[in-house]
Amino acid sequence: MIRILAFSLILFLSLFPPPVYSLLTDLDLEGKPITSISVSARTLTTQDVSRMTGLRIGMPFSTREIQKTLQPLYQTGLFKDIRIEAEPSENGVALKFIFTEKVFIAKIHIAGHTFSTKKILKALDLHEGEEFSTETWKRALSRLLNFYHRQGYFQPQITLNTLPQARKNTVDLEIQIRQGNRAQLGKILFTGNRAFPDVLLYFTLGVAEGSYDADRIEKGLDNLNRLYQNRGYIQVTIGPPELTYDEKKQEVSITIPIESGTQVKVYFKGKFEKQTFSWRKPLEDQLLIKEERSIETNILEESRERLERYFKNQGYLFAKVSYRREDQPEKGLVNVTFEIESGNPALLMSIRFEGNQTITTKNLKKVIQTQITGILIPHVVQEKTIEADIKTIQAYYQNQGFLQSHVKSTLSFNPKKDRANLTFQIEEGVQTLVDQIEFEGNLISSDSELLIVSGLRSRMPYDIARVREAEFKILSHYSQRGYAYAQVSHTSEFKDENRGVNLHYQITEDQPAFMGKIFLQGNTFTEDHVILRELLIHPNDPYDEEKIRLSVQRLYRLGFLGEVRLNPTTEEKQYVRDLLLSVKERKAGAVEFGFGYGEEERFRGFVEVSHRNLFGTGRRLSLRNELSTIEQKYTLNYKEPWFLSLRMDGRAGLVYQLEELKTFDKRTFGGTVGIDKSFTERTKGSLQYQYEQNKCEDIEDVAVLTSEDRERITLGSLSPSLVRDSRDDPFDPTFGSVNGIIIKDAAKFLSSESQFVKVTLQSSWYRSLNQWLILALSGRAGVAQKFGETEAIHCSERFFLGGRSTIRGYSRDSVGVPNQTLIGGKPTGGNAMLLFNGELRFRLLKRLGLVLFVDGGNVWVEYPDIQLSDFKYSTGAGIRFNTPVGPL
């Protein structure tokens, strides 16, 4: 006899229906061991079900526990229906899971259309990774038919073919479209009280004979509406248009009803300065007449007030505005005249502060926006800015513990009232300092630990914002330890006439919460493990919101997920919280190209073809070609994430490069294999083996140190490197540093014909001096040392300096020490190098800046030859333009 536990979950009843189940089982099954678990599903296996439910063979059968596993399964949104059959077996209970899985869209293929695929997909509003059903298709088909009707295709035929996919519960959609003939535009008729001749209306509509297009018609109607509004017909009604379709002629005729309404003409008169030819527009923008489509008294009065405020904010503090209305019903006309008396603009000549005993005038001037008139730049008095400055000063004082401070302003004028002096009058009051900080209810964290976490300290000024921020810091501290339901509140006890305050933080820790099962949905192409391995959380880990946030960041960094959400399956309070990871995939293939012009390379460009998610495995492959007048480079790169199932990346690459240098042409062909490892968020290391064949062609005699310089040489090297990057922005840093070291060891046992060790160090630092000025300093040093039977380091491995990326002002690779690494004006390269770069970066506009730079350095034959007196320097200025992929 079969006992059935049925748990039917039908999605179409509601978005989140309560689970409905019926249980037909005897108590004699309770407590008996589960002897087998089988699964009936398209894509799920027994192992998948065990992972998702936590049920294992040997566990005691419990109806209550099985019900608990079904609820999170339902909440994942992956299943339409779930049934479990429980059958007595020889030694216990046999379980059978029967799943009716939802179907998701894998690929969408469209054929037979003349419009772009992008437009058709937008009309369908179907997306890869979304659930697919009959109702979904009906809605999409309705949207697509509406799209075709708007384009003039009134009889399209659209068919759908679904192709189930083997891996995952997905289908490919094949949509075949027969558009039919496009309807032509017939007669256009205007009716109603139109006010303008039909010739002008036809011209403004801008729709002539040809194919029918609803978008063109709507654009023409907008043009008509602007015509009427600009001529003062603020209450005009146009349309909706009436369409008549003649099926035989395949022609659409359009009737457009128009009621123009009363015309309103607005005049501005009086004494005020007309600064530009378009002086009317800023004044009209203050009026509410067009916006509200009304000339009622309250609308006109508010428009008058807005005009007056506008002039006062322009520095005309004594401006007065009035209006009068003249109705001419026989002409269908209303004239509205605004009389403006602006007076003189008041230039601000000085700013003073009174009553500030604790905070200096210099510091107060830094926080306000109001500025005084300078020699070249006039600044008028702006009441709005002054009001904002009062609030800013008040907040600044309160942040320093002056809770009862008051700020007001006064303006004094000269007799002509065109010059003003501003005074901020400040009553500081007493400063409140924090005396004691107490914690109550904290069991797992000590008072001293929470004090450090809070960022508070005794005798600091009382700042309510920092006191409240401490609550969130303490809450985050508990959250990272798994106490997801911890609560923190505080009370402030003021004393000594508000000169001191005791802070008391009440903590309710509650019980720790743990990660439950993690369900994944939305990936139709990418393998599950490729996504799940990036998570920093695992079942039975303490529930940590910070690790959840960092896990989402890691998933976005993969580059082929357009949307990632990782949330609990339910908002109910649970101490074991199941999570639903919902993702949306995006196209992983890309074709990129670019071109430009440089002083050294002249015309340069690149093209790259890449795929960031080969076969849904997360592997990456790219092919890149770079060309200029002095260089050709072809690279093929492959990346294997999670190499050997460890948190590191494996990579391999091939490169062919022909580069024109100052004294020879360098031809390189080789390959690399290596691993990259992130030790922390900011520290990364790599280990690379490189095998290459180098040849210095057309080499000049001065650059020849040994006969090998004229021959093709094979180099095999092992290069470990370490980089620490703490910059706030890798493309446009304002703070932090990047420091690195790379060691290149070429030896015979690595299949190298030349033996040497080459060490390169680099350190770059960035500091923001103020909002618009950044200091950037960089240093680089390199040393190469031969060993074994090698006579000299090959020309392809020597150091060269000069050019826009090293020492600006010198031509490429032209720097050297005379008669050592620069012979007869020809560089030979050296085995030792020092380079220094310093920049002051001025922000002029959002993306545009000015750079003042100083560069210095040189190359020497060997490192004992280094002398600072040999440094070559250059200084200059340049323009810096920031783009999304870095500065130009």
Buried (B, 14 or more C-beta within 10 A) or exposed (E): EEBBBBBEBEBEEEEEEEBEBEBEBEEEBEEBEBBEBEBEBBBBEBEBBBBBBBBEEEBEBBBEEBBEBBBBBBBBBBBBBBBBBBBBBEEBBBBBBBBBBBBBBBBBEBEEBEBEEEEBBEBBEBEBBEBBEEEBBEEBBEBBBEBBBBBBBBEBEBEEEEEEBEEBBBBBBBBBBEBBEBBBBBEBEBEEEBBBEEEEBBEBBEBEEEBBBBEBBEEBBEBBBEBBBEBBBBBBBBBEBEBEBEEEEBBBBBBBBBBBBBBBEBEBEBEBEEEEEEEEEEBBEBBBBBEBBBBEEEBBEBBBEBBBBBBBBBBBBBBBBEBEEEEEEEEEBBBBBBBBBBBBBBBBBEBEBEEBEEBEEEEBBEEBEBEBBEEEEEBBBBBEBBEBBBEBBBBBBBBBBBBEBBBEBEBEBEEEEBBBBBBBBBBBBBBBBBBEBBBEEBEBBEEEEBBBBBEBEEEBBBBEEBBEBBBEBBBBBBBBBBBBBBBBEBEEEBEEEBBBBBBBBBBBBBEBBBBBBBBBBBBBBBBEEBBBBBBBBEBEEBBBEEBBEBBBEBBBEBBBBEEBEBEBBEEEEBBBBBBBBBBBBBEBEEEEEEEEEEEBBEEBBBBBBBBBBBEBBBBBBBBBBBBBEBBBBBBBBBBBBBBEEEEBBBBBBBBBBBBBBBBBBBBBBBEBBBBBBEEEEBBBBBBBBBBBBBBBEEBBEBBBBBEBBBEEBBBBBBBBBBBBBBBEEEEBBBEBBBBBBBBBBBBEEBEBBBBBBBBBBBBBBBBBEEEEBBBBBBBBBBBBBBEEEBEBBBBBBBBBBBBBEBBBBBBBBBBBBEEBBBBEEBBBBBBBBBBBBBBBBBBEEEBEBBBEBBBBBBBBBBBEBBEEEBBBEBEEEEEBEBEEEEEE
